[in-house]
Amino acid sequence: MTSRAIALVVSVVLGVAFLCVAGLFALTGAVSACSVITTPSGTIGRYDAEQMHYAQVIVTVGVQHGVPVRGQVIAVATALQESGLRNLGNLGERNDHDSLGLFQQRPSQGWGTPAQLLDPEYAAGAFYRKLVTVGGWQTMPLTVAAQRVQRSAYPDAYAKWEGDATVLVGLVSGQPAGSGGPGEQCISVGGWMKPVQGPVVSGFRTADRPGHDGVDIAAAKGTPIHAAASGLVIRVECNAHLVNAGPYSCDVDGDPDRVRGCGWYVELLHPDSTVTRYCHMVQRPAVDVGQQVAVGQVIGQVGSSGHSSGPHLHLETHTGQPATESNAVGPVEFFAIRGIDLAAT
């Protein structure tokens, strides 16, 4: 295996802070509030339409093979390192042995025939078939799992592509669009996005609400809530209850005076060991504990369950787990250092 094609990833646009798509592949030349810069050729951010197509192929094959999001991210990161997400043929003197295709797999090592390895769907399937035989791959660092499959001469090289791969998987996963405006999803190069579009209507530990450990983002009931970044679902609960500790359903609207608790809520553990919490969902969340989710994936819908006076997302950010009052930090500042203006509408 080789990293000879890494340079192909560099596009004509340098230093762009965000990747955006309108819909799935509806590329536009508009500059949005996400500081998107495009070129006349349609290149968005650091990846062009060809690279996005191959990311889509890899994700689609992963879904067909029943490989969860984590595996899709590993596969896209591997292809970024090996070929720059290009379906490379034999490059003559620049070729590393007989390496071919998106993953630079070698016919001489039993990956398949040259024709098969130049078929992106076959190559992706071959990668996944090997990946799922690696014991514990789901919880390994990305670079370790990729190396167990690839046996590269550069075993640590895959790690640097995890953020980009996470973004790309989120963009091509077919999830509804997110925070950049109608029909548009905007994700920072660090792999973060605003989970719902709307104004922040209540801040973090303000003078009138010193015990408010998050921010409230106003949105209509039923609005999709997106994972702010890729991560592992570590909690899915209903904790609504009456002020006298009596039971109260999370499947109905709550009340600011009689009811306490987050209602239906989800917690995600992210690769940087931070936790995000999403409260007051309208019904049981769309994810389960132990599930890996990609940035932008819908995890639930805005509601008003629990201690709530109207539909909104209560969003918390924590520096570790378990998520507690002591490790809660201001979401606006937390998102700002990750490239997202949470207060923007």
C-alpha positions, 0 to 999 in steps of 0.5 A: 500500500502507498500514500503516493496519491495523497496530493490528489486530494488538494483542490483548487480551493485552499484554506476553505473552512467549511464543506457544504452541499445543497441537497445531496449533490446539488452543487451551487455557486452561492456563498452562504452564512457558512463561508462557503467558497466555490469555483466555476467548475463546481468544486466545493471545499476541498473535494470535487464531484468525482471524489464525492461520487466515490465517497457515495459509492463507498457509503452505499456499498457499506449500507448494502453490506450492513456495515455501520457508520463507523465502518463507512468512515474507516473506509472513506478515510482509507480511500482518502489516504490511499488514492485521494478518493480517485479510482487510480489505474496503473501509474507506470513507474509511479505505481507502488507494485501492482496497487490499483483503485480507490483502496490501492489493493493488489491483485498479487495479494489476493484482493481480486483481478485488476479489472475487479479492483478498478470497479469501485463497488467491488473494491469497497466490498472487498475492503468491508469484507476484510474489515468485518473479520477484524475482531473489535474493529468497531471500537478500535482507533480508526488508524488501527482498524484501517491498518489491520485491513490494509497492512500499509507501510504507513500505519499511522497515516490514516488517522489524519483523514478521520475528520474529513471522512466523517464529514463526507459520510455525513454529507452523502448519507442521504440524511435530511439537510441541516443548518445552512439554510433551506435544503442546505447542510453545512459542516465545519472541517472539524466535522461539526454542525448546528443540530437544528436551525433556529435562534438561541432563545435561552442562554447557558447559566444566565442571571435569571436561569443560573441552573440552565446547563445548556442553551435552548434553540427554538424550532417547530415541533417535528423539526429533525434534530441532527447529530452535531458530530459523529459519535456513539449513542451512550444514552436514550432515556425518558426522564420526565416526572412531576414535581412531586416525583410522580410519573409523567409521560414523555409522549405528551407535551410537558409543563414548565411548572408541574413537570421536571426533566429532559423528556425524551433525550439522547447523549452522544459521545464524540471521538474527542471524549466530549458529550452532547445532550439533546433534550425535549424530543417529541417522541422516542429518539430514532437511535439506540444506545451503542449505535454509531451515528454520523454528523448530520444523521437525524437522531430525533425530532424537536418537541416539548416533553419534560420541563418545557414551555414550548417546542425547542431543542435544549442542547448541552455540551460536556467535556467528559462522561458521565455528563454532569453539572460539573463538566457542562460548558457553554454550547455557544463557545464550545461550538465556536471553537469547532467552527460553528456559530451556534447563535447564527440564524 
